[in-house]
Amino acid sequence: MALKAVQELLGHATIDMTMRYAHLSPDVKRDAVHVLDTPSPARVHTGHMTPETPAAGTLC
């Protein structure tokens, strides 16, 4: 889930307040690294990020 959505749902005035409570578990970090290490077909062919590439700063 995007941190901006979490901020709005919790009623935080700033993203800094949301970030204060947003701690990633080791499993989430490991999974994020796996996603970044796994080549997608779009990145393999062009070498560039595409709109289909998962956005950074999302929580699972």
C-alpha positions as a Markdown table, in Angstrom:
| # | Residue | x | y | z |
|---|---|---|---|---|
| 1 | Met | 0.0 | 0.0 | 0.0 |
| 2 | Ala | 1.3 | 3.5 | -0.9 |
| 3 | Leu | 2.4 | 5.5 | 2.1 |
| 4 | Lys | 0.4 | 8.5 | 0.8 |
| 5 | Ala | -2.7 | 6.4 | 1.1 |
| 6 | Val | -1.8 | 5.3 | 4.6 |
| 7 | Gln | -1.2 | 9.0 | 5.6 |
| 8 | Glu | -4.6 | 10.0 | 4.4 |
| 9 | Leu | -6.4 | 7.1 | 5.9 |
| 10 | Leu | -4.8 | 7.7 | 9.3 |
| 11 | Gly | -5.4 | 11.4 | 9.1 |
| 12 | His | -1.7 | 12.4 | 9.5 |
| 13 | Ala | -1.0 | 16.0 | 8.5 |
| 14 | Thr | 2.4 | 15.1 | 7.1 |
| 15 | Ile | 4.1 | 12.2 | 5.5 |
| 16 | Asp | 6.8 | 12.6 | 8.2 |
| 17 | Met | 4.3 | 11.5 | 10.9 |
| 18 | Thr | 3.4 | 8.4 | 8.8 |
| 19 | Met | 7.0 | 7.6 | 8.3 |
| 20 | Arg | 7.6 | 7.7 | 12.1 |
| 21 | Tyr | 5.4 | 4.6 | 12.4 |
| 22 | Ala | 6.2 | 2.9 | 9.1 |
| 23 | His | 8.7 | 0.2 | 10.0 |
| 24 | Leu | 9.5 | -2.5 | 7.4 |
| 25 | Ser | 10.0 | -6.0 | 8.6 |
| 26 | Pro | 13.1 | -8.0 | 7.3 |
| 27 | Asp | 10.7 | -10.1 | 5.2 |
| 28 | Val | 9.3 | -7.0 | 3.4 |
| 29 | Lys | 12.8 | -5.7 | 2.8 |
| 30 | Arg | 13.9 | -9.1 | 1.4 |
| 31 | Asp | 10.8 | -9.3 | -0.9 |
| 32 | Ala | 11.5 | -5.8 | -2.2 |
| 33 | Val | 15.1 | -6.7 | -3.0 |
| 34 | His | 13.8 | -9.8 | -4.8 |
| 35 | Val | 11.4 | -7.7 | -6.9 |
| 36 | Leu | 14.2 | -5.4 | -7.9 |
| 37 | Asp | 16.6 | -8.2 | -8.7 |
| 38 | Thr | 14.0 | -10.0 | -10.9 |
| 39 | Pro | 14.2 | -8.7 | -14.5 |
| 40 | Ser | 10.8 | -7.9 | -15.9 |
| 41 | Pro | 10.3 | -8.5 | -19.7 |
| 42 | Ala | 10.0 | -4.7 | -20.3 |
| 43 | Arg | 13.3 | -3.9 | -18.5 |
| 44 | Val | 15.1 | -6.8 | -20.2 |
| 45 | His | 14.2 | -5.6 | -23.7 |
| 46 | Thr | 14.8 | -1.8 | -23.2 |
| 47 | Gly | 16.9 | -1.5 | -20.1 |
| 48 | His | 14.6 | 1.2 | -18.9 |
| 49 | Met | 11.9 | 1.5 | -16.2 |
| 50 | Thr | 8.4 | 1.4 | -17.6 |
| 51 | Pro | 5.0 | 2.4 | -16.2 |
| 52 | Glu | 4.4 | -1.3 | -15.4 |
| 53 | Thr | 7.4 | -1.3 | -13.1 |
| 54 | Pro | 6.3 | -1.5 | -9.4 |
| 55 | Ala | 6.5 | 1.9 | -7.7 |
| 56 | Ala | 9.0 | 2.5 | -4.9 |
| 57 | Gly | 7.6 | 3.4 | -1.5 |
| 58 | Thr | 4.8 | 0.9 | -1.4 |
| 59 | Leu | 4.0 | -1.4 | 1.5 |
| 60 | Cys | 2.7 | -4.9 | 1.2 |
